[in-house]
Amino acid sequence: MVQSLSKNQIKLITSLKQKKYRLLHGFFVVEGIKTIRELLNSNMELHTLYTTERFNNAANPDSYNDEILISETDLKRISFLTTPNKALAIFKIPSFNPIDTSELIVALDDIRDPGNLGTIIRLCDWFGVKDLVCSNETVDCFNPKVIQATMGSITRVNITYVDLPAFLKNVDVPIFGTFMDGENVYNKSLPKKGVLVLGNEANGISKDIEVLIKEKIAIPRFGNIQAAESLNVATATAILLSEFRRS
């Protein structure tokens, strides 16, 4: 039976677009059937599922207990998307695990674009990087746009927000950073464990992080004119993780 959403329900859901309310309530929003299924089949804990049609989830039948059928009109009222995708779910923000420094770690220094963070989370998932360490200034991984971009990979990557300089000072593994004047990554022998630091979209790696970088690496330009100023940070992540895994 289709239910009408109350003002309080709408207020709670729409408030979760902002980080302070996600932290206050301990919830985040997921939209789209495919991504919601990914989270339902993980260890993420569902709070409520709002859908315009029965959400057949045989792998997690308990989700029916938290399923509310709503109209397309109500879905449009609560959706953060221009074109809502049949379902919106609220999940509880999980507790992540301690960081494992015995394997390759990706660290992000002040990444601001939600799409970039979401793509980097997917890349960590693809290349088997279990730990993603983010500076406290990096965009929140539970931002709706980040969640959308991860396509469910957020369930398989351990994400930790830290004081990044303090973290790097205390790790006993090689620390790599991307710089225009760094060593050609294609000529470098790369280890199986270490920390790969990627910097802000506009400013690169900050000065207080740069002094902690032990190994400066670069992706060389091959164009004849070589006029391109830089690579997108997510694109650079893909290339570098491919090289780490190939080594």
N, C-alpha and C positions, 0 to 999 in steps of 0.2 A: 504494500500500500504506500502510495506517494505521500510524503510528509512535507509540511511547510516549515521552513527554517525560522527559528525565533530570532529576535533582534540580538539576543545575547550570543547565540551561535554564530551569527554573521559577524558580530563585533569581534569575537575571539578569533575566528578564522582570518578575517582581513587584517587584524593586528599583527599576525604572524609574518607579515611581509617585512616587519621591522625587527632588527636583531634584538633590541632591548625587550621586546615582548616575547620573542622566542626564548630568551634566557629566563624571563620572568615566569613563563608558563611551562617551560621545558618541552615544548612541542615545535615541530616544523611541518611544512606542507609539501606534499608530493602530488603532482598532477600527471594524468595520462595512464592508461591501462597498463602498458608495457612496463613502465617504471614502477608503478604500484605493485604489480605482480612480483617484480624482482625483490622489492623490499618485504613483501608478505612471505616470500620463500627464504628469507634470511633471518638473522637473529634480531632484527629491528622489531620493536614492539608497536603494534597498531593501537591507536586510540579510537579513531572513528573513520569510517569510510562513507563518503557521500557519493552516490552514483545515480545515473539516470536509468540504469538497467541492472538486473541482477548480475552480480560479479561472481561468475562461476570460478571459484578458486579451490579446486579439488585438493591441491597440495597443502592448503591451510584452511580446512573447513571451519575452524574457530572464528575466522574473520567474518563469517555471517552474523555472529553475535553483535558485531560492532558496525554493521552495514545499515545505512539509512538511504532509502530510495527518495530522491528529490526530483523536482521538475527541472527542465533545461533552463528555465528562467531563473530559478534559484541558483543553479550551477554557475550561470553567468554572473550572478551577484557576488559570488565568493571566489571565482576563479581569478588568478593573476595573469592568465593568458588572454590574448586577443580573441582566439578561437578556442573555447574550452573543449577538453577532450574526454567527455562522458563521465569522468570520475575525478574526485579530489579526495585525498586521504590526509589525515593528521597522524603523525607518528611521534613517539616519544624520543627526545634527544638521548642517544645512548652514551654510555661511558666507554671511552676507548681504552686500549691496552697500553702498558708501558712500552716505550720505544726500544726496539731491538737493534743495537748498534753492530751486531755481528754480520749484517747484510747491507746491501746498498740502500741508502736513504736519499730521498729527494727533499731538499729544504727550500722554502720559498720566502724571499725577502720582500715583503710589501707588495704582493700581487693584488691589484685592485679590481680587475675585470672579472666578473662572475663567470663569463664564458671561458676565459682562460683557465681559471681554477678548475672548473668542471671538466674541461678537456684534459688538464694535467692529471686529475684524479683517474680519468679513464685510461690515460697512458700508463700510469703506475700500475693499474689493474692489468693492462695488456702485457706489460713487460715484467710482471711479477715483483714489483717493488711493494713490499708490505707496509712500509712506513713513509708517510708524508708529514714532514714537520713544517709548520707555518709560523711566521712571525706574528705577533699579536696585532700588527697593522694589516695583515692580509685579510681579504674579504672573507666573511663567515661562510664556512662550507655548507651551512644549512640555509643559506640564502636561496629562495625559490629558483632563481635563475641558475645557480650553481647545481642544485639538485637536478634540474631539467637537463643540464649539459652532461651530467655524469652518466645518464642512462642506466642507473642502477649500480654503477661501479663503486659508489660510496659505501656499499655494504661489504666490500672486499678489500678496502684500504684503511689502514689505521691512521687517523688524522689527529695530530696533536698541535695545539697552539702554545707557543713558548716565548720566553725572552730569548730571541735567536742568538744574539752575541754570547749570552751566558751558556746556552746549550753548546754552541760550537767550541767555546773555551774548555768544555769538560768532556769532549769526545776524544777518544784515543784512536782515531782512524784518519786516513787522508781526507782532506777537505778540498774539493774541486769547485771552482767558480768560473763562470763564463765572462770573458772580457774580449774586446775587439783586438787587443794586443797580446792575447794569450797564445799558448803553443797550439799548433794545428792538431786538432783532436784525432785526425786520421793517421797521424804519425806517432801517436802516443800509445804506450802500453797501459791499459786501464785495469785496475784491480776489481775483484769481485765484491769487495766491501769498501765503504767510504761514504762520504756525504757529498752530494751534488747540489750546489747552491745556484738558484736562478733568481735574478733580480727584477725589480719594478719595471713595468712596461715602458715608462718614459725615461727613467733615470738609471736603470740598471742596478747593480749591487751597490748598496750604501757604503760609505767610507768606514763606518764602524764594523761592518762585516768584512770589507775588503782586506783589512789588516789581519784577519784571521784565516784568510784563504792561503793554503799551502801550495796549491797547484792551479795555475791560471790556464784555462783552455779556451780555444776559439773554434768556431765553425768557419772555414775559409770561404771567401766569395770566389766564384769561378767565372762570372760574367766578364765579357771583354771590357765593358765600360766601368763596372764595379761601382755603380752609383747608388745601389740600395743601401740605405743607412743602417738598417738592422733587420733581424728576423723577429717575427712574432714569438713571444716567450713560449707558447705552447708548441709551436713548430720546432723551436730550438730544443725543447724538452724531448720531443719525439726523436730527433736526430741523435742527440747525446745518449739517450737511453738505449737506442739501437746499437751505438758504438760500445757502450759499456757491456751490453749482453753479447755482442759479437766477440769482444775480447775474451 
